[in-house]
Amino acid sequence: MSYQEFVRNSLARQRYWARNFVGWPRFSSFLPNQSHLALAKWEKHGSLDCVVTQNVDELHRKAGSQHVIELHGSGHRVMCLSCDMLMPRNQLQDMFAVANPTWSLSDMNTSIQVAPDGDVLLSEEMVKNFKVCLICHVSYAVDLPLGRSTSL
């Protein structure tokens, strides 16, 4: 989905966040591998100035890298489309859980497949019943620090 569609279409945002809500626990639990750890070690010892990544999983930061340029933003931070307030994605997950008390992730059908990027396929019926938290009466987008023309 393009950023433009996300911003223009409230149903597209609802579908995005419903799917992301279900996939987030798995996606956010990924741990750095040996490559992430090696790059963090090189940075710590001065052999590397920074890491440039197109991944949004924050694994370089989890590994200990301090200077990370995230070309596509981070899935671990969200920004209000109205006031530009940033918050951790985990905080938005908690807000979604409060707004959707019948969406118990532990009770969800175990046949739901979560893709490596955290995306899941949900029925239109499930999506239409998902309540998107609205702060500032708008919605949140993943943090896109290098521009907002990228796809979500």
C-alpha positions as a Markdown table, in Angstrom:
| # | Residue | x | y | z |
|---|---|---|---|---|
| 1 | Met | 0.0 | 0.0 | 0.0 |
| 2 | Ser | 1.3 | 3.4 | -0.9 |
| 3 | Tyr | 1.7 | 6.2 | 1.7 |
| 4 | Gln | -0.8 | 8.2 | -0.3 |
| 5 | Glu | -3.5 | 5.5 | -0.1 |
| 6 | Phe | -2.8 | 5.1 | 3.6 |
| 7 | Val | -3.3 | 8.8 | 4.2 |
| 8 | Arg | -6.3 | 9.2 | 2.0 |
| 9 | Asn | -8.3 | 6.1 | 2.7 |
| 10 | Ser | -9.6 | 5.4 | 6.3 |
| 11 | Leu | -10.6 | 1.8 | 5.3 |
| 12 | Ala | -7.0 | 1.2 | 4.0 |
| 13 | Arg | -5.6 | 2.4 | 7.4 |
| 14 | Gln | -8.1 | 0.2 | 9.2 |
| 15 | Arg | -7.1 | -2.9 | 7.2 |
| 16 | Tyr | -3.4 | -2.0 | 7.6 |
| 17 | Trp | -3.6 | -1.6 | 11.4 |
| 18 | Ala | -5.8 | -4.7 | 11.9 |
| 19 | Arg | -3.3 | -6.8 | 10.1 |
| 20 | Asn | -0.4 | -5.2 | 11.8 |
| 21 | Phe | -2.0 | -5.6 | 15.3 |
| 22 | Val | -2.2 | -9.4 | 14.8 |
| 23 | Gly | 1.3 | -9.7 | 13.3 |
| 24 | Trp | 3.1 | -7.3 | 15.7 |
| 25 | Pro | 3.7 | -9.7 | 18.6 |
| 26 | Arg | 5.7 | -12.0 | 16.3 |
| 27 | Phe | 7.4 | -9.3 | 14.3 |
| 28 | Ser | 8.5 | -7.3 | 17.3 |
| 29 | Ser | 9.9 | -10.4 | 19.0 |
| 30 | Phe | 12.6 | -11.1 | 16.3 |
| 31 | Leu | 16.2 | -11.0 | 17.6 |
| 32 | Pro | 19.4 | -9.9 | 15.9 |
| 33 | Asn | 21.5 | -12.6 | 14.1 |
| 34 | Gln | 25.3 | -12.9 | 14.1 |
| 35 | Ser | 25.6 | -10.3 | 11.2 |
| 36 | His | 23.7 | -7.7 | 13.2 |
| 37 | Leu | 25.9 | -8.4 | 16.2 |
| 38 | Ala | 29.1 | -8.2 | 14.2 |
| 39 | Leu | 28.2 | -4.8 | 12.7 |
| 40 | Ala | 27.4 | -3.5 | 16.2 |
| 41 | Lys | 30.8 | -4.8 | 17.4 |
| 42 | Trp | 32.6 | -3.1 | 14.5 |
| 43 | Glu | 30.8 | 0.2 | 15.2 |
| 44 | Lys | 31.7 | -0.1 | 18.9 |
| 45 | His | 35.4 | -0.6 | 18.0 |
| 46 | Gly | 35.5 | 2.2 | 15.5 |
| 47 | Ser | 35.7 | 0.1 | 12.4 |
| 48 | Leu | 32.3 | 1.2 | 11.2 |
| 49 | Asp | 30.8 | 4.7 | 11.2 |
| 50 | Cys | 27.2 | 3.7 | 10.7 |
| 51 | Val | 24.8 | 1.2 | 9.3 |
| 52 | Val | 22.5 | 2.0 | 6.4 |
| 53 | Thr | 19.5 | -0.4 | 6.2 |
| 54 | Gln | 16.3 | -0.6 | 4.3 |
| 55 | Asn | 14.8 | -3.0 | 7.0 |
| 56 | Val | 12.2 | -1.7 | 9.4 |
| 57 | Asp | 12.7 | -4.4 | 12.0 |
| 58 | Glu | 15.1 | -2.5 | 14.2 |
| 59 | Leu | 17.4 | -5.5 | 14.5 |
| 60 | His | 20.5 | -3.4 | 14.1 |
| 61 | Arg | 19.5 | -1.2 | 17.1 |
| 62 | Lys | 18.6 | -4.3 | 19.1 |
| 63 | Ala | 22.1 | -5.7 | 18.4 |
| 64 | Gly | 23.6 | -2.5 | 19.8 |
| 65 | Ser | 24.3 | -0.3 | 16.8 |
| 66 | Gln | 24.0 | 3.3 | 17.7 |
| 67 | His | 24.3 | 5.0 | 14.3 |
| 68 | Val | 21.7 | 3.5 | 12.1 |
| 69 | Ile | 20.2 | 5.2 | 9.0 |
| 70 | Glu | 16.8 | 3.6 | 8.3 |
| 71 | Leu | 15.9 | 4.3 | 4.7 |
| 72 | His | 12.3 | 3.1 | 5.1 |
| 73 | Gly | 11.8 | 4.3 | 8.7 |
| 74 | Ser | 11.1 | 1.9 | 11.5 |
| 75 | Gly | 8.2 | -0.3 | 12.3 |
| 76 | His | 9.0 | 0.2 | 16.0 |
| 77 | Arg | 8.0 | 3.9 | 16.0 |
| 78 | Val | 4.7 | 5.4 | 14.8 |
| 79 | Met | 3.9 | 9.0 | 14.1 |
| 80 | Cys | 0.6 | 10.9 | 14.3 |
| 81 | Leu | -0.5 | 12.1 | 10.9 |
| 82 | Ser | -2.0 | 15.2 | 12.4 |
| 83 | Cys | 0.5 | 16.5 | 15.0 |
| 84 | Asp | 3.7 | 14.4 | 14.1 |
| 85 | Met | 3.9 | 13.1 | 17.7 |
| 86 | Leu | 6.2 | 10.0 | 17.8 |
| 87 | Met | 5.5 | 7.0 | 20.1 |
| 88 | Pro | 6.9 | 3.5 | 20.4 |
| 89 | Arg | 4.9 | 1.0 | 18.4 |
| 90 | Asn | 4.4 | -1.1 | 21.5 |
| 91 | Gln | 2.4 | 1.8 | 23.0 |
| 92 | Leu | 0.1 | 1.9 | 20.0 |
| 93 | Gln | -0.3 | -1.9 | 20.4 |
| 94 | Asp | -1.6 | -1.4 | 23.9 |
| 95 | Met | -4.0 | 1.3 | 22.7 |
| 96 | Phe | -5.3 | -1.0 | 20.0 |
| 97 | Ala | -5.8 | -3.8 | 22.6 |
| 98 | Val | -7.9 | -1.4 | 24.8 |
| 99 | Ala | -9.9 | -0.2 | 21.8 |
| 100 | Asn | -10.5 | -3.9 | 20.6 |
| 101 | Pro | -11.2 | -5.9 | 23.8 |
| 102 | Thr | -12.7 | -8.8 | 21.8 |
| 103 | Trp | -9.5 | -9.2 | 19.7 |
| 104 | Ser | -7.7 | -11.5 | 22.1 |
| 105 | Leu | -4.5 | -12.5 | 20.2 |
| 106 | Ser | -4.1 | -15.6 | 22.2 |
| 107 | Asp | -7.6 | -16.7 | 21.3 |
| 108 | Met | -7.2 | -16.0 | 17.6 |
| 109 | Asn | -7.3 | -18.8 | 15.1 |
| 110 | Thr | -3.9 | -20.4 | 15.1 |
| 111 | Ser | -4.1 | -21.0 | 11.3 |
| 112 | Ile | -3.5 | -17.2 | 10.7 |
| 113 | Gln | -0.1 | -17.1 | 8.9 |
| 114 | Val | 2.2 | -14.3 | 9.8 |
| 115 | Ala | 4.7 | -13.2 | 7.1 |
| 116 | Pro | 8.3 | -12.4 | 8.0 |
| 117 | Asp | 7.4 | -8.7 | 7.8 |
| 118 | Gly | 4.6 | -9.1 | 10.3 |
| 119 | Asp | 1.8 | -8.9 | 7.7 |
| 120 | Val | -1.2 | -11.3 | 8.0 |
| 121 | Leu | -4.2 | -11.9 | 5.9 |
| 122 | Leu | -7.5 | -11.3 | 7.6 |
| 123 | Ser | -11.0 | -11.6 | 6.4 |
| 124 | Glu | -12.9 | -8.4 | 5.5 |
| 125 | Glu | -15.3 | -9.3 | 8.3 |
| 126 | Met | -12.5 | -9.2 | 10.8 |
| 127 | Val | -11.1 | -6.0 | 9.4 |
| 128 | Lys | -14.3 | -4.1 | 9.5 |
| 129 | Asn | -14.7 | -4.9 | 13.2 |
| 130 | Phe | -11.3 | -3.5 | 14.1 |
| 131 | Lys | -11.3 | -0.2 | 15.9 |
| 132 | Val | -8.4 | 2.1 | 15.0 |
| 133 | Cys | -7.3 | 4.3 | 17.9 |
| 134 | Leu | -7.6 | 7.9 | 17.0 |
| 135 | Ile | -5.5 | 10.5 | 18.8 |
| 136 | Cys | -5.7 | 14.0 | 17.4 |
| 137 | His | -8.7 | 12.6 | 15.4 |
| 138 | Val | -6.4 | 11.2 | 12.8 |
| 139 | Ser | -4.3 | 8.0 | 12.7 |
| 140 | Tyr | -0.8 | 6.8 | 13.0 |
| 141 | Ala | 1.7 | 5.8 | 10.3 |
| 142 | Val | 5.0 | 4.0 | 10.7 |
| 143 | Asp | 7.9 | 6.4 | 11.2 |
| 144 | Leu | 9.2 | 7.5 | 7.7 |
| 145 | Pro | 12.1 | 9.8 | 8.4 |
| 146 | Leu | 13.5 | 10.1 | 4.9 |
| 147 | Gly | 10.2 | 11.1 | 3.2 |
| 148 | Arg | 6.7 | 10.0 | 3.0 |
| 149 | Ser | 6.5 | 8.7 | -0.6 |
| 150 | Thr | 7.5 | 5.1 | 0.3 |
| 151 | Ser | 5.1 | 2.2 | 0.4 |
| 152 | Leu | 3.9 | 0.7 | 3.7 |
